[in-house]
Amino acid sequence: TILQALPSKPAESDLALLRRSSGTIRELADLMGLLQEEPTHYIQKKQERILEQLNLDRSAIEDLVRQRNKARADRNWGRADEIRDKLAAWNIELKDSPEGTTWQVRIT
């Protein structure tokens, strides 16, 4: 974000300019009927619509993610890749981390 690009101690005038600009953008978006919904809520609804269109449900995806994790634990890389590719074909994006695997619907 813009704030992350600022120096560690930005000038107060820079922060004031960002606040004013942000307010102006919100006012203009409101006039145009944009940004009426919280971004995370909007994205969740869009992802749910995509899942419905693909005739997928969360439990089926989570089952495949569990199967992939087991295949990875068993070092069955071919099976793990096969499951990942199947999910990717359904626009399901996987993110592996030390805490586990998460997924989300890729919005195109």
N, C-alpha and C positions, 0 to 999 in steps of 0.2 A: 504494500500500500504506500501511499504518499508519505504517511508519517514514518514508515520504516526507512524511507530514503533520506529523511532529514538527519542532520548531525545529531549527536547525542544531546547537545544543549542548543536547540534551535532558538533563534531570535524570537522574541515575543511578537514582533511585527509579522513574521512568517506564520506563526500559529494563528494570529488574528486574521490574516488573509485567508488561510485555509478554512477557518470557522465561517467567515463571511461567504466564501465561495460555496461551501457545503450547504449553507442555508439557502443561497440563491438557487443552487441546483435542485434542492428539495422543493422549493416554491414553484419553480418552473415545471418540474415533474408532476407536481400536484395539479397545476393548471391543465396539463395535458392528460391527466388521468393515469399517469405512470407511477410506478413504485408505491402502489396502494397496499401492497402486501409485504409482510416480512420476507426477506429473501430466502431464509431457510424453509419457511412454510411453503413458499411458491415452488421451490425446487423439489421438496418432498411430494407435493401434489403432482408435479410434472412427472416425477419418477414413477409414482403410482399409476398414472395414466399410461405411461410407456409399458409398464408391467402388464396392465390389463390388455393393451393392444397386442402384446406378444403372447397373451394367454399364459403368463407365468405367475407363480405365487412365491412369496418369500420363503416358505418352508422348503420348496423344491430347490431353490437356489442355495439355501443354507445347507441342505443335505449334500448337494454337490460340493460345496466348499469343505464340508467335513470329510467327504470322500477324498478330495484333493489333498487335504492336510494329512490324512492317513497315508495316502500314496507317497507323499513327500517324506513322512516319518519312516516309511518302509523303503525309502530310496528308490521308489518305482517312478522314476522321472518321466518315463513315457506316458504312464497313466495320468500323472499330475498335469503334464502338458496338454494331454487330450482333454481333460476336464476344463482347464483354463481356456483352451481354444473354443470349446463348446460354449462356455459362458461369454467369452468375448464376442462370439457370433450373435449372441442375444443382447449385445451392448451392456454386458455386466463387466465392470472393471474391478479387478481384485487388487488389494493393497496388502502386502505382507509386511509385518513388523515384528519385533521381538514380543509384543503383546498378543500377537495372533493375526489372523487374516480378516480383513473387513472388505465389504463390497459395496458398490453403488451402481446405479444405472447411469450409463454415460448418456448425457443429453446431447443430441446432435442437432 
